[in-house]
Amino acid sequence: MVFRITPRQRAKIKTLVRRTCCNCCKGNCLLLDDGEETKCVQLISRYGIYCNYFLKAVLPAEKELYTEILRQNGIKG
């Protein structure tokens, strides 16, 4: 399931990814690295959350943003 996000949320998410995601290195995703650098999916995403690691391990640390995204996507949080 893709969680939809607003442009304001997108800006917060990009900051959160760069500051706290242990898999984001210079804008690239270490989890997707198979010998070639691969852009972080969440940094290039405009309309939703596509990275499961970010959704489950990083976003919950920002409780207000996490709850807001869950609620707007119809999930009680």
All heavy atoms as a GROMACS GRO file, in nm:
protein
  618
    1MET      N    1   0.084  -0.118   0.000
    1MET     CA    2   0.000   0.000   0.000
    1MET      C    3   0.088   0.124   0.000
    1MET      O    4   0.184   0.133   0.075
    1MET     CB    5  -0.090  -0.001   0.124
    1MET     CG    6  -0.169   0.125   0.141
    1MET     SD    7  -0.272   0.114   0.289
    1MET     CE    8  -0.372   0.256   0.262
    2VAL      N    9   0.056   0.218  -0.086
    2VAL     CA   10   0.128   0.344  -0.093
    2VAL      C   11   0.054   0.448  -0.010
    2VAL      O   12  -0.066   0.467  -0.026
    2VAL     CB   13   0.140   0.394  -0.240
    2VAL    CG1   14   0.205   0.531  -0.243
    2VAL    CG2   15   0.220   0.295  -0.322
    3PHE      N   16   0.125   0.511   0.080
    3PHE     CA   17   0.067   0.617   0.161
    3PHE      C   18   0.086   0.748   0.088
    3PHE      O   19   0.198   0.787   0.057
    3PHE     CB   20   0.134   0.622   0.299
    3PHE     CG   21   0.097   0.508   0.387
    3PHE    CD1   22   0.169   0.389   0.384
    3PHE    CD2   23  -0.010   0.518   0.472
    3PHE    CE1   24   0.134   0.283   0.466
    3PHE    CE2   25  -0.047   0.412   0.555
    3PHE     CZ   26   0.026   0.295   0.550
    4ARG      N   27  -0.025   0.816   0.057
    4ARG     CA   28  -0.021   0.944  -0.012
    4ARG      C   29   0.027   1.053   0.083
    4ARG      O   30  -0.002   1.049   0.203
    4ARG     CB   31  -0.159   0.980  -0.065
    4ARG     CG   32  -0.224   0.873  -0.152
    4ARG     CD   33  -0.144   0.830  -0.270
    4ARG     NE   34  -0.151   0.927  -0.378
    4ARG     CZ   35  -0.075   0.924  -0.485
    4ARG    NH1   36   0.016   0.832  -0.499
    4ARG    NH2   37  -0.088   1.014  -0.579
    5ILE      N   38   0.102   1.150   0.029
    5ILE     CA   39   0.153   1.261   0.108
    5ILE      C   40   0.127   1.392   0.036
    5ILE      O   41   0.110   1.396  -0.085
    5ILE     CB   42   0.303   1.246   0.138
    5ILE    CG1   43   0.385   1.236   0.010
    5ILE    CG2   44   0.328   1.128   0.231
    5ILE    CD1   45   0.535   1.234   0.030
    6THR      N   46   0.125   1.499   0.114
    6THR     CA   47   0.106   1.634   0.060
    6THR      C   48   0.244   1.696   0.034
    6THR      O   49   0.345   1.647   0.085
    6THR     CB   50   0.029   1.722   0.160
    6THR    OG1   51   0.110   1.740   0.277
    6THR    CG2   52  -0.105   1.660   0.198
    7PRO      N   53   0.248   1.805  -0.042
    7PRO     CA   54   0.377   1.872  -0.066
    7PRO      C   55   0.445   1.918   0.065
    7PRO      O   56   0.567   1.910   0.077
    7PRO     CB   57   0.339   1.992  -0.152
    7PRO     CG   58   0.218   1.945  -0.227
    7PRO     CD   59   0.142   1.861  -0.128
    8ARG      N   60   0.369   1.963   0.162
    8ARG     CA   61   0.426   2.005   0.290
    8ARG      C   62   0.488   1.885   0.362
    8ARG      O   63   0.598   1.894   0.417
    8ARG     CB   64   0.318   2.070   0.379
    8ARG     CG   65   0.370   2.122   0.512
    8ARG     CD   66   0.259   2.168   0.604
    8ARG     NE   67   0.163   2.062   0.636
    8ARG     CZ   68   0.184   1.964   0.724
    8ARG    NH1   69   0.296   1.957   0.789
    8ARG    NH2   70   0.091   1.874   0.746
    9GLN      N   71   0.418   1.773   0.359
    9GLN     CA   72   0.470   1.651   0.421
    9GLN      C   73   0.594   1.602   0.348
    9GLN      O   74   0.689   1.553   0.409
    9GLN     CB   75   0.363   1.542   0.422
    9GLN     CG   76   0.248   1.571   0.514
    9GLN     CD   77   0.129   1.481   0.490
    9GLN    OE1   78   0.112   1.424   0.382
    9GLN    NE2   79   0.043   1.469   0.592
   10ARG      N   80   0.595   1.618   0.217
   10ARG     CA   81   0.709   1.575   0.137
   10ARG      C   82   0.836   1.647   0.181
   10ARG      O   83   0.941   1.586   0.195
   10ARG     CB   84   0.683   1.601  -0.011
   10ARG     CG   85   0.800   1.561  -0.099
   10ARG     CD   86   0.767   1.586  -0.247
   10ARG     NE   87   0.876   1.540  -0.328
   10ARG     CZ   88   0.958   1.620  -0.393
   10ARG    NH1   89   0.943   1.751  -0.386
   10ARG    NH2   90   1.055   1.571  -0.466
   11ALA      N   91   0.826   1.776   0.205
   11ALA     CA   92   0.942   1.853   0.249
   11ALA      C   93   0.993   1.803   0.384
   11ALA      O   94   1.114   1.787   0.404
   11ALA     CB   95   0.906   2.001   0.258
   12LYS      N   96   0.903   1.775   0.475
   12LYS     CA   97   0.942   1.723   0.606
   12LYS      C   98   1.006   1.585   0.593
   12LYS      O   99   1.103   1.553   0.661
   12LYS     CB  100   0.821   1.715   0.699
   12LYS     CG  101   0.772   1.848   0.749
   12LYS     CD  102   0.655   1.828   0.843
   12LYS     CE  103   0.606   1.959   0.900
   12LYS     NZ  104   0.493   1.939   0.994
   13ILE      N  105   0.948   1.503   0.507
   13ILE     CA  106   0.999   1.367   0.486
   13ILE      C  107   1.140   1.370   0.428
   13ILE      O  108   1.228   1.296   0.473
   13ILE     CB  109   0.903   1.286   0.397
   13ILE    CG1  110   0.779   1.250   0.478
   13ILE    CG2  111   0.971   1.161   0.342
   13ILE    CD1  112   0.666   1.190   0.396
   14LYS      N  113   1.164   1.456   0.331
   14LYS     CA  114   1.298   1.465   0.272
   14LYS      C  115   1.402   1.503   0.377
   14LYS      O  116   1.511   1.448   0.381
   14LYS     CB  117   1.298   1.566   0.158
   14LYS     CG  118   1.229   1.514   0.033
   14LYS     CD  119   1.228   1.616  -0.077
   14LYS     CE  120   1.364   1.626  -0.138
   14LYS     NZ  121   1.365   1.707  -0.262
   15THR      N  122   1.365   1.598   0.464
   15THR     CA  123   1.456   1.638   0.571
   15THR      C  124   1.481   1.521   0.666
   15THR      O  125   1.595   1.494   0.705
   15THR     CB  126   1.398   1.758   0.649
   15THR    OG1  127   1.380   1.866   0.559
   15THR    CG2  128   1.488   1.800   0.762
   16LEU      N  129   1.376   1.451   0.700
   16LEU     CA  130   1.385   1.336   0.790
   16LEU      C  131   1.473   1.226   0.731
   16LEU      O  132   1.557   1.168   0.800
   16LEU     CB  133   1.244   1.284   0.820
   16LEU     CG  134   1.228   1.179   0.928
   16LEU    CD1  135   1.277   1.230   1.062
   16LEU    CD2  136   1.082   1.139   0.937
   17VAL      N  137   1.457   1.198   0.604
   17VAL     CA  138   1.538   1.096   0.537
   17VAL      C  139   1.686   1.134   0.543
   17VAL      O  140   1.770   1.054   0.583
   17VAL     CB  141   1.494   1.076   0.390
   17VAL    CG1  142   1.595   0.991   0.314
   17VAL    CG2  143   1.357   1.012   0.383
   18ARG      N  144   1.716   1.256   0.504
   18ARG     CA  145   1.856   1.300   0.502
   18ARG      C  146   1.920   1.300   0.641
   18ARG      O  147   2.037   1.269   0.654
   18ARG     CB  148   1.866   1.438   0.440
   18ARG     CG  149   1.848   1.436   0.290
   18ARG     CD  150   1.889   1.568   0.229
   18ARG     NE  151   1.885   1.560   0.085
   18ARG     CZ  152   1.789   1.610   0.010
   18ARG    NH1  153   1.688   1.674   0.066
   18ARG    NH2  154   1.792   1.598  -0.120
   19ARG      N  155   1.843   1.335   0.742
   19ARG     CA  156   1.898   1.346   0.878
   19ARG      C  157   1.904   1.215   0.955
   19ARG      O  158   1.994   1.194   1.034
   19ARG     CB  159   1.817   1.446   0.960
   19ARG     CG  160   1.840   1.587   0.922
   19ARG     CD  161   1.770   1.680   1.017
   19ARG     NE  162   1.787   1.818   0.973
   19ARG     CZ  163   1.713   1.918   1.015
   19ARG    NH1  164   1.618   1.896   1.104
   19ARG    NH2  165   1.735   2.038   0.971
   20THR      N  166   1.805   1.126   0.933
   20THR     CA  167   1.795   1.012   1.023
   20THR      C  168   1.796   0.873   0.960
   20THR      O  169   1.812   0.776   1.033
   20THR     CB  170   1.668   1.022   1.110
   20THR    OG1  171   1.554   1.021   1.026
   20THR    CG2  172   1.667   1.147   1.195
   21CYS      N  173   1.780   0.862   0.830
   21CYS     CA  174   1.778   0.728   0.770
   21CYS      C  175   1.921   0.676   0.755
   21CYS      O  176   2.003   0.735   0.685
   21CYS     CB  177   1.708   0.730   0.635
   21CYS     SG  178   1.697   0.564   0.563
   22CYS      N  179   1.948   0.564   0.820
   22CYS     CA  180   2.083   0.508   0.817
   22CYS      C  181   2.118   0.448   0.680
   22CYS      O  182   2.234   0.420   0.653
   22CYS     CB  183   2.100   0.404   0.927
   22CYS     SG  184   1.998   0.259   0.907
   23ASN      N  185   2.019   0.432   0.594
   23ASN     CA  186   2.044   0.376   0.462
   23ASN      C  187   2.062   0.482   0.354
   23ASN      O  188   2.091   0.448   0.240
   23ASN     CB  189   1.930   0.281   0.422
   23ASN     CG  190   1.930   0.158   0.507
   23ASN    OD1  191   2.032   0.092   0.521
   23ASN    ND2  192   1.818   0.128   0.568
   24CYS      N  193   2.046   0.607   0.389
   24CYS     CA  194   2.061   0.716   0.293
   24CYS      C  195   2.203   0.772   0.304
   24CYS      O  196   2.243   0.824   0.409
   24CYS     CB  197   1.959   0.826   0.319
   24CYS     SG  198   1.966   0.959   0.197
   25CYS      N  199   2.279   0.760   0.199
   25CYS     CA  200   2.417   0.807   0.197
   25CYS      C  201   2.438   0.894   0.073
   25CYS      O  202   2.435   0.844  -0.040
   25CYS     CB  203   2.512   0.688   0.194
   25CYS     SG  204   2.686   0.733   0.194
   26LYS      N  205   2.450   1.024   0.095
   26LYS     CA  206   2.470   1.120  -0.014
   26LYS      C  207   2.357   1.112  -0.118
   26LYS      O  208   2.380   1.121  -0.238
   26LYS     CB  209   2.605   1.100  -0.081
   26LYS     CG  210   2.722   1.120   0.013
   26LYS     CD  211   2.853   1.094  -0.056
   26LYS     CE  212   2.966   1.103   0.046
   26LYS     NZ  213   3.094   1.066  -0.012
   27GLY      N  214   2.235   1.090  -0.070
   27GLY     CA  215   2.119   1.085  -0.158
   27GLY      C  216   2.095   0.950  -0.223
   27GLY      O  217   2.001   0.933  -0.300
   28ASN      N  218   2.179   0.854  -0.191
   28ASN     CA  219   2.164   0.720  -0.247
   28ASN      C  220   2.120   0.622  -0.138
   28ASN      O  221   2.143   0.644  -0.020
   28ASN     CB  222   2.297   0.673  -0.306
   28ASN     CG  223   2.338   0.757  -0.424
   28ASN    OD1  224   2.260   0.782  -0.514
   28ASN    ND2  225   2.462   0.803  -0.423
   29CYS      N  226   2.056   0.514  -0.180
   29CYS     CA  227   2.005   0.414  -0.087
   29CYS      C  228   2.102   0.296  -0.079
   29CYS      O  229   2.128   0.229  -0.180
   29CYS     CB  230   1.868   0.364  -0.132
   29CYS     SG  231   1.801   0.239  -0.020
   30LEU      N  232   2.154   0.271   0.040
   30LEU     CA  233   2.247   0.159   0.059
   30LEU      C  234   2.176   0.025   0.044
   30LEU      O  235   2.238  -0.073   0.002
   30LEU     CB  236   2.314   0.169   0.196
   30LEU     CG  237   2.400   0.293   0.217
   30LEU    CD1  238   2.454   0.296   0.360
   30LEU    CD2  239   2.513   0.300   0.117
   31LEU      N  240   2.047   0.018   0.080
   31LEU     CA  241   1.974  -0.108   0.067
   31LEU      C  242   1.956  -0.151  -0.079
   31LEU      O  243   1.950  -0.270  -0.108
   31LEU     CB  244   1.836  -0.097   0.131
   31LEU     CG  245   1.830  -0.094   0.283
   31LEU    CD1  246   1.687  -0.073   0.330
   31LEU    CD2  247   1.885  -0.223   0.341
   32LEU      N  248   1.945  -0.054  -0.168
   32LEU     CA  249   1.925  -0.085  -0.309
   32LEU      C  250   2.055  -0.093  -0.388
   32LEU      O  251   2.054  -0.126  -0.507
   32LEU     CB  252   1.834   0.022  -0.373
   32LEU     CG  253   1.694   0.033  -0.314
   32LEU    CD1  254   1.620   0.149  -0.381
   32LEU    CD2  255   1.617  -0.096  -0.329
   33ASP      N  256   2.166  -0.065  -0.322
   33ASP     CA  257   2.297  -0.064  -0.389
   33ASP      C  258   2.338  -0.208  -0.423
   33ASP      O  259   2.358  -0.291  -0.336
   33ASP     CB  260   2.400  -0.001  -0.296
   33ASP     CG  261   2.534   0.022  -0.364
   33ASP    OD1  262   2.564  -0.047  -0.464
   33ASP    OD2  263   2.609   0.108  -0.318
   34ASP      N  264   2.351  -0.233  -0.552
   34ASP     CA  265   2.395  -0.365  -0.598
   34ASP      C  266   2.527  -0.354  -0.674
   34ASP      O  267   2.554  -0.429  -0.766
   34ASP     CB  268   2.288  -0.430  -0.685
   34ASP     CG  269   2.258  -0.350  -0.811
   34ASP    OD1  270   2.312  -0.238  -0.824
   34ASP    OD2  271   2.182  -0.399  -0.896
   35GLY      N  272   2.607  -0.257  -0.634
   35GLY     CA  273   2.732  -0.232  -0.704
   35GLY      C  274   2.727  -0.099  -0.777
   35GLY      O  275   2.829  -0.041  -0.809
   36GLU      N  276   2.608  -0.055  -0.807
   36GLU     CA  277   2.586   0.076  -0.868
   36GLU      C  278   2.506   0.162  -0.772
   36GLU      O  279   2.414   0.113  -0.707
   36GLU     CB  280   2.505   0.062  -0.998
   36GLU     CG  281   2.586   0.027  -1.118
   36GLU     CD  282   2.502   0.034  -1.245
   36GLU    OE1  283   2.429   0.132  -1.264
   36GLU    OE2  284   2.511  -0.062  -1.321
   37GLU      N  285   2.541   0.288  -0.765
   37GLU     CA  286   2.466   0.377  -0.678
   37GLU      C  287   2.322   0.389  -0.728
   37GLU      O  288   2.298   0.397  -0.848
   37GLU     CB  289   2.530   0.516  -0.676
   37GLU     CG  290   2.664   0.516  -0.606
   37GLU     CD  291   2.725   0.655  -0.600
   37GLU    OE1  292   2.677   0.747  -0.670
   37GLU    OE2  293   2.822   0.671  -0.525
   38THR      N  294   2.228   0.386  -0.635
   38THR     CA  295   2.087   0.397  -0.667
   38THR      C  296   2.027   0.508  -0.583
   38THR      O  297   2.044   0.510  -0.461
   38THR     CB  298   2.013   0.265  -0.635
   38THR    OG1  299   2.076   0.158  -0.707
   38THR    CG2  300   1.868   0.273  -0.674
   39LYS      N  301   1.959   0.601  -0.648
   39LYS     CA  302   1.897   0.714  -0.577
   39LYS      C  303   1.799   0.663  -0.472
   39LYS      O  304   1.731   0.563  -0.492
   39LYS     CB  305   1.822   0.805  -0.674
   39LYS     CG  306   1.910   0.885  -0.764
   39LYS     CD  307   1.967   0.999  -0.686
   39LYS     CE  308   2.052   1.086  -0.776
   39LYS     NZ  309   2.129   1.180  -0.700
   40CYS      N  310   1.792   0.735  -0.361
   40CYS     CA  311   1.695   0.702  -0.256
   40CYS      C  312   1.554   0.724  -0.312
   40CYS      O  313   1.520   0.833  -0.356
   40CYS     CB  314   1.719   0.792  -0.135
   40CYS     SG  315   1.590   0.782  -0.012
   41VAL      N  316   1.475   0.620  -0.309
   41VAL     CA  317   1.340   0.624  -0.362
   41VAL      C  318   1.257   0.731  -0.291
   41VAL      O  319   1.180   0.804  -0.354
   41VAL     CB  320   1.272   0.486  -0.350
   41VAL    CG1  321   1.127   0.492  -0.389
   41VAL    CG2  322   1.347   0.384  -0.432
   42GLN      N  323   1.275   0.742  -0.162
   42GLN     CA  324   1.193   0.836  -0.086
   42GLN      C  325   1.231   0.981  -0.115
   42GLN      O  326   1.147   1.069  -0.110
   42GLN     CB  327   1.201   0.806   0.063
   42GLN     CG  328   1.083   0.857   0.140
   42GLN     CD  329   0.950   0.813   0.079
   42GLN    OE1  330   0.923   0.695   0.066
   42GLN    NE2  331   0.866   0.907   0.043
   43LEU      N  332   1.355   1.007  -0.149
   43LEU     CA  333   1.396   1.144  -0.181
   43LEU      C  334   1.342   1.190  -0.316
   43LEU      O  335   1.320   1.309  -0.335
   43LEU     CB  336   1.549   1.158  -0.178
   43LEU     CG  337   1.614   1.152  -0.041
   43LEU    CD1  338   1.765   1.165  -0.056
   43LEU    CD2  339   1.560   1.261   0.050
   44ILE      N  340   1.319   1.098  -0.408
   44ILE     CA  341   1.270   1.137  -0.540
   44ILE      C  342   1.119   1.123  -0.553
   44ILE      O  343   1.060   1.166  -0.652
   44ILE     CB  344   1.342   1.061  -0.653
   44ILE    CG1  345   1.320   0.910  -0.641
   44ILE    CG2  346   1.489   1.093  -0.654
   44ILE    CD1  347   1.377   0.830  -0.757
   45SER      N  348   1.056   1.064  -0.452
   45SER     CA  349   0.911   1.046  -0.454
   45SER      C  350   0.840   1.179  -0.431
   45SER      O  351   0.878   1.257  -0.345
   45SER     CB  352   0.869   0.947  -0.345
   45SER     OG  353   0.730   0.947  -0.332
   46ARG      N  354   0.736   1.205  -0.508
   46ARG     CA  355   0.663   1.330  -0.496
   46ARG      C  356   0.527   1.316  -0.428
   46ARG      O  357   0.479   1.409  -0.366
   46ARG     CB  358   0.640   1.390  -0.634
   46ARG     CG  359   0.768   1.423  -0.704
   46ARG     CD  360   0.741   1.471  -0.841
   46ARG     NE  361   0.756   1.616  -0.842
   46ARG     CZ  362   0.725   1.693  -0.942
   46ARG    NH1  363   0.675   1.639  -1.050
   46ARG    NH2  364   0.744   1.822  -0.936
   47TYR      N  365   0.466   1.201  -0.442
   47TYR     CA  366   0.326   1.187  -0.399
   47TYR      C  367   0.299   1.080  -0.294
   47TYR      O  368   0.187   1.066  -0.250
   47TYR     CB  369   0.238   1.161  -0.521
   47TYR     CG  370   0.253   1.265  -0.626
   47TYR    CD1  371   0.318   1.237  -0.746
   47TYR    CD2  372   0.205   1.394  -0.606
   47TYR    CE1  373   0.333   1.335  -0.843
   47TYR    CE2  374   0.221   1.492  -0.702
   47TYR     CZ  375   0.284   1.462  -0.822
   47TYR     OH  376   0.301   1.558  -0.916
   48GLY      N  377   0.398   1.003  -0.258
   48GLY     CA  378   0.371   0.896  -0.163
   48GLY      C  379   0.495   0.842  -0.095
   48GLY      O  380   0.607   0.880  -0.128
   49ILE      N  381   0.472   0.753   0.000
   49ILE     CA  382   0.581   0.685   0.068
   49ILE      C  383   0.595   0.548   0.004
   49ILE      O  384   0.504   0.465   0.008
   49ILE     CB  385   0.551   0.672   0.219
   49ILE    CG1  386   0.542   0.811   0.281
   49ILE    CG2  387   0.658   0.587   0.288
   49ILE    CD1  388   0.504   0.812   0.427
   50TYR      N  389   0.710   0.525  -0.057
   50TYR     CA  390   0.735   0.401  -0.130
   50TYR      C  391   0.840   0.313  -0.063
   50TYR      O  392   0.856   0.198  -0.100
   50TYR     CB  393   0.778   0.432  -0.273
   50TYR     CG  394   0.669   0.498  -0.352
   50TYR    CD1  395   0.662   0.636  -0.364
   50TYR    CD2  396   0.570   0.422  -0.412
   50TYR    CE1  397   0.560   0.697  -0.433
   50TYR    CE2  398   0.467   0.482  -0.482
   50TYR     CZ  399   0.463   0.619  -0.493
   50TYR     OH  400   0.361   0.678  -0.562
   51CYS      N  401   0.912   0.368   0.033
   51CYS     CA  402   1.018   0.292   0.100
   51CYS      C  403   0.963   0.230   0.228
   51CYS      O  404   0.926   0.301   0.322
   51CYS     CB  405   1.135   0.385   0.132
   51CYS     SG  406   1.266   0.302   0.223
   52ASN      N  407   0.959   0.100   0.231
   52ASN     CA  408   0.908   0.028   0.349
   52ASN      C  409   0.997   0.049   0.471
   52ASN      O  410   0.948   0.057   0.582
   52ASN     CB  411   0.892  -0.121   0.320
   52ASN     CG  412   0.775  -0.147   0.230
   52ASN    OD1  413   0.675  -0.078   0.235
   52ASN    ND2  414   0.788  -0.249   0.146
   53TYR      N  415   1.128   0.055   0.449
   53TYR     CA  416   1.218   0.079   0.562
   53TYR      C  417   1.188   0.215   0.625
   53TYR      O  418   1.177   0.226   0.746
   53TYR     CB  419   1.365   0.072   0.518
   53TYR     CG  420   1.458   0.098   0.634
   53TYR    CD1  421   1.491  -0.004   0.722
   53TYR    CD2  422   1.509   0.226   0.658
   53TYR    CE1  423   1.572   0.019   0.831
   53TYR    CE2  424   1.590   0.250   0.768
   53TYR     CZ  425   1.621   0.146   0.853
   53TYR     OH  426   1.700   0.170   0.962
   54PHE      N  427   1.173   0.316   0.542
   54PHE     CA  428   1.142   0.449   0.594
   54PHE      C  429   1.009   0.447   0.670
   54PHE      O  430   0.999   0.501   0.780
   54PHE     CB  431   1.135   0.552   0.480
   54PHE     CG  432   1.090   0.687   0.526
   54PHE    CD1  433   1.177   0.772   0.591
   54PHE    CD2  434   0.959   0.728   0.507
   54PHE    CE1  435   1.135   0.896   0.636
   54PHE    CE2  436   0.916   0.852   0.552
   54PHE     CZ  437   1.005   0.936   0.616
   55LEU      N  438   0.909   0.385   0.613
   55LEU     CA  439   0.776   0.380   0.673
   55LEU      C  440   0.778   0.310   0.809
   55LEU      O  441   0.713   0.355   0.904
   55LEU     CB  442   0.678   0.310   0.579
   55LEU     CG  443   0.535   0.297   0.629
   55LEU    CD1  444   0.470   0.434   0.646
   55LEU    CD2  445   0.455   0.212   0.532
   56LYS      N  446   0.852   0.202   0.820
   56LYS     CA  447   0.848   0.122   0.943
   56LYS      C  448   0.954   0.160   1.047
   56LYS      O  449   0.931   0.143   1.166
   56LYS     CB  450   0.863  -0.026   0.908
   56LYS     CG  451   0.744  -0.077   0.829
   56LYS     CD  452   0.763  -0.219   0.787
   56LYS     CE  453   0.643  -0.263   0.704
   56LYS     NZ  454   0.659  -0.396   0.649
   57ALA      N  455   1.068   0.212   1.002
   57ALA     CA  456   1.178   0.235   1.096
   57ALA      C  457   1.210   0.382   1.121
   57ALA      O  458   1.260   0.416   1.228
   57ALA     CB  459   1.303   0.165   1.047
   58VAL      N  460   1.183   0.469   1.026
   58VAL     CA  461   1.223   0.609   1.039
   58VAL      C  462   1.105   0.700   1.072
   58VAL      O  463   1.110   0.776   1.168
   58VAL     CB  464   1.294   0.659   0.911
   58VAL    CG1  465   1.335   0.804   0.924
   58VAL    CG2  466   1.416   0.572   0.880
   59LEU      N  467   0.999   0.690   0.996
   59LEU     CA  468   0.884   0.779   1.013
   59LEU      C  469   0.819   0.773   1.151
   59LEU      O  470   0.782   0.878   1.205
   59LEU     CB  471   0.780   0.753   0.904
   59LEU     CG  472   0.660   0.846   0.899
   59LEU    CD1  473   0.703   0.992   0.884
   59LEU    CD2  474   0.566   0.807   0.788
   60PRO      N  475   0.806   0.657   1.214
   60PRO     CA  476   0.742   0.654   1.347
   60PRO      C  477   0.811   0.740   1.453
   60PRO      O  478   0.750   0.777   1.552
   60PRO     CB  479   0.746   0.506   1.386
   60PRO     CG  480   0.742   0.435   1.254
   60PRO     CD  481   0.827   0.522   1.164
   61ALA      N  482   0.936   0.774   1.433
   61ALA     CA  483   1.007   0.861   1.528
   61ALA      C  484   0.948   1.002   1.530
   61ALA      O  485   0.957   1.072   1.630
   61ALA     CB  486   1.156   0.867   1.494
   62GLU      N  487   0.887   1.043   1.419
   62GLU     CA  488   0.819   1.172   1.410
   62GLU      C  489   0.670   1.146   1.430
   62GLU      O  490   0.594   1.136   1.335
   62GLU     CB  491   0.843   1.236   1.273
   62GLU     CG  492   0.978   1.298   1.256
   62GLU     CD  493   0.995   1.422   1.344
   62GLU    OE1  494   0.901   1.501   1.358
   62GLU    OE2  495   1.105   1.436   1.399
   63LYS      N  496   0.630   1.134   1.555
   63LYS     CA  497   0.495   1.089   1.589
   63LYS      C  498   0.384   1.172   1.526
   63LYS      O  499   0.287   1.116   1.475
   63LYS     CB  500   0.479   1.085   1.740
   63LYS     CG  501   0.566   0.981   1.806
   63LYS     CD  502   0.541   0.974   1.955
   63LYS     CE  503   0.639   0.890   2.029
   63LYS     NZ  504   0.664   0.759   1.985
   64GLU      N  505   0.397   1.303   1.528
   64GLU     CA  506   0.290   1.388   1.472
   64GLU      C  507   0.275   1.368   1.322
   64GLU      O  508   0.164   1.352   1.272
   64GLU     CB  509   0.317   1.535   1.503
   64GLU     CG  510   0.299   1.570   1.648
   64GLU     CD  511   0.329   1.716   1.676
   64GLU    OE1  512   0.318   1.799   1.584
   64GLU    OE2  513   0.364   1.746   1.791
   65LEU      N  514   0.385   1.368   1.250
   65LEU     CA  515   0.382   1.349   1.104
   65LEU      C  516   0.332   1.209   1.071
   65LEU      O  517   0.249   1.192   0.980
   65LEU     CB  518   0.521   1.372   1.046
   65LEU     CG  519   0.536   1.356   0.895
   65LEU    CD1  520   0.446   1.455   0.820
   65LEU    CD2  521   0.681   1.374   0.854
   66TYR      N  522   0.378   1.110   1.144
   66TYR     CA  523   0.338   0.972   1.122
   66TYR      C  524   0.186   0.957   1.141
   66TYR      O  525   0.117   0.901   1.054
   66TYR     CB  526   0.413   0.882   1.220
   66TYR     CG  527   0.385   0.735   1.209
   66TYR    CD1  528   0.411   0.666   1.092
   66TYR    CD2  529   0.336   0.663   1.317
   66TYR    CE1  530   0.388   0.529   1.082
   66TYR    CE2  531   0.312   0.527   1.308
   66TYR     CZ  532   0.338   0.461   1.191
   66TYR     OH  533   0.314   0.326   1.181
   67THR      N  534   0.134   1.010   1.249
   67THR     CA  535  -0.010   1.002   1.277
   67THR      C  536  -0.090   1.076   1.171
   67THR      O  537  -0.193   1.027   1.124
   67THR     CB  538  -0.040   1.061   1.417
   67THR    OG1  539   0.035   0.988   1.513
   67THR    CG2  540  -0.188   1.051   1.450
   68GLU      N  541  -0.042   1.193   1.131
   68GLU     CA  542  -0.111   1.272   1.028
   68GLU      C  543  -0.120   1.196   0.896
   68GLU      O  544  -0.226   1.190   0.832
   68GLU     CB  545  -0.032   1.403   1.008
   68GLU     CG  546  -0.088   1.495   0.905
   68GLU     CD  547   0.000   1.619   0.888
   68GLU    OE1  548   0.061   1.665   0.986
   68GLU    OE2  549   0.007   1.668   0.773
   69ILE      N  550  -0.012   1.133   0.856
   69ILE     CA  551  -0.010   1.057   0.730
   69ILE      C  552  -0.100   0.935   0.738
   69ILE      O  553  -0.175   0.906   0.645
   69ILE     CB  554   0.134   1.019   0.692
   69ILE    CG1  555   0.212   1.146   0.653
   69ILE    CG2  556   0.137   0.917   0.579
   69ILE    CD1  557   0.360   1.126   0.635
   70LEU      N  558  -0.096   0.865   0.851
   70LEU     CA  559  -0.184   0.749   0.867
   70LEU      C  560  -0.329   0.789   0.858
   70LEU      O  561  -0.409   0.726   0.789
   70LEU     CB  562  -0.158   0.680   1.001
   70LEU     CG  563  -0.026   0.604   1.017
   70LEU    CD1  564  -0.016   0.543   1.155
   70LEU    CD2  565  -0.009   0.498   0.910
   71ARG      N  566  -0.366   0.894   0.930
   71ARG     CA  567  -0.508   0.938   0.932
   71ARG      C  568  -0.557   0.982   0.795
   71ARG      O  569  -0.667   0.950   0.756
   71ARG     CB  570  -0.526   1.049   1.035
   71ARG     CG  571  -0.523   0.996   1.175
   71ARG     CD  572  -0.556   1.101   1.276
   71ARG     NE  573  -0.548   1.042   1.411
   71ARG     CZ  574  -0.520   1.110   1.518
   71ARG    NH1  575  -0.499   1.241   1.512
   71ARG    NH2  576  -0.514   1.050   1.635
   72GLN      N  577  -0.476   1.057   0.723
   72GLN     CA  578  -0.522   1.104   0.592
   72GLN      C  579  -0.531   0.991   0.491
   72GLN      O  580  -0.595   1.005   0.388
   72GLN     CB  581  -0.433   1.218   0.540
   72GLN     CG  582  -0.305   1.173   0.475
   72GLN     CD  583  -0.217   1.288   0.437
   72GLN    OE1  584  -0.227   1.398   0.489
   72GLN    NE2  585  -0.126   1.265   0.344
   73ASN      N  586  -0.469   0.878   0.523
   73ASN     CA  587  -0.478   0.761   0.438
   73ASN      C  588  -0.577   0.658   0.489
   73ASN      O  589  -0.579   0.543   0.446
   73ASN     CB  590  -0.339   0.697   0.420
   73ASN     CG  591  -0.254   0.774   0.323
   73ASN    OD1  592  -0.265   0.758   0.203
   73ASN    ND2  593  -0.170   0.863   0.375
   74GLY      N  594  -0.660   0.700   0.586
   74GLY     CA  595  -0.768   0.617   0.633
   74GLY      C  596  -0.730   0.510   0.734
   74GLY      O  597  -0.802   0.413   0.751
   75ILE      N  598  -0.616   0.528   0.802
   75ILE     CA  599  -0.574   0.431   0.902
   75ILE      C  600  -0.571   0.500   1.037
   75ILE      O  601  -0.512   0.607   1.052
   75ILE     CB  602  -0.433   0.376   0.869
   75ILE    CG1  603  -0.439   0.304   0.734
   75ILE    CG2  604  -0.383   0.285   0.980
   75ILE    CD1  605  -0.306   0.259   0.682
   76LYS      N  606  -0.635   0.437   1.133
   76LYS     CA  607  -0.636   0.495   1.268
   76LYS      C  608  -0.500   0.471   1.331
   76LYS      O  609  -0.450   0.360   1.332
   76LYS     CB  610  -0.746   0.433   1.353
   76LYS     CG  611  -0.884   0.469   1.304
   76LYS     CD  612  -0.989   0.404   1.389
   76LYS     CE  613  -1.127   0.439   1.333
   76LYS     NZ  614  -1.233   0.378   1.409
   77GLY      N  615  -0.441   0.579   1.384
   77GLY     CA  616  -0.308   0.562   1.440
   77GLY      C  617  -0.287   0.622   1.571
   77GLY      O  618  -0.332   0.699   1.634
   0.00000   0.00000   0.00000
